[in-house]
Amino acid sequence: METKTKDILQKYPKGKTENLIPILQDIQEVDGYLSEDSVVEVGKYLRLSTGKIFGVATFYNQFRFKPLGKYHIQVCRGTACHVLGSATVLEEIEKVLGTKSGNTTKDGLFSIEVVACIGACGLAPVVSINGNFFAKLTAEKIKEIIENHRNQE
């Protein structure tokens, strides 16, 4: 078991299944996602099957099972963004990066996540990259933004 996961588990009483979600949240906060190994270790610690843990974790959209890229792109698909073209922006992101939403590029630089609403409707369509907002996007603008991030490497 990795030391980080072991340290997290030791903060909680062994076998207390009501601590499952806080444990998973702590692991994801440290690791950025829930690895298969961490789920197995949590299962042993709480005496739960991995199937049960995955069932709980997949019910909540806050949990991820793949590491995020260095640049995590969140594409807003709320009503205002949808009406003003976020589908086209998302298509362009997927095309430029060669991967679909929910995935990370093979080089580990970019990950894409579709979110229901970022709460920046006046800036629609909007994308967040590592918490930085990019507003009133078009396919051409997002392509340039991605290239600028790539060039930083």
HELIX and SHEET records of a PDB file:
HELIX    1   1 THR A    3  LEU A    9  1                                   7    
HELIX    2   2 THR A   17  ASN A   19  5                                   3    
HELIX    3   3 LEU A   20  ASP A   31  1                                  12    
HELIX    4   4 GLU A   36  LEU A   46  1                                  11    
HELIX    5   5 THR A   50  PHE A   59  1                                  10    
HELIX    6   6 THR A   79  VAL A   83  1                                   5    
HELIX    7   7 SER A   86  LEU A   97  1                                  12    
HELIX    8   8 CYS A  121  LEU A  123  5                                   3    
HELIX    9   9 ALA A  139  ASN A  151  1                                  13    
SHEET    1   A 4 PHE A 110  VAL A 115  0                                        
SHEET    2   A 4 TYR A  71  CYS A  76  1                                        
SHEET    3   A 4 VAL A 127  ILE A 129 -1                                        
SHEET    4   A 4 ASN A 132  PHE A 134 -1                                        
END                                                                             
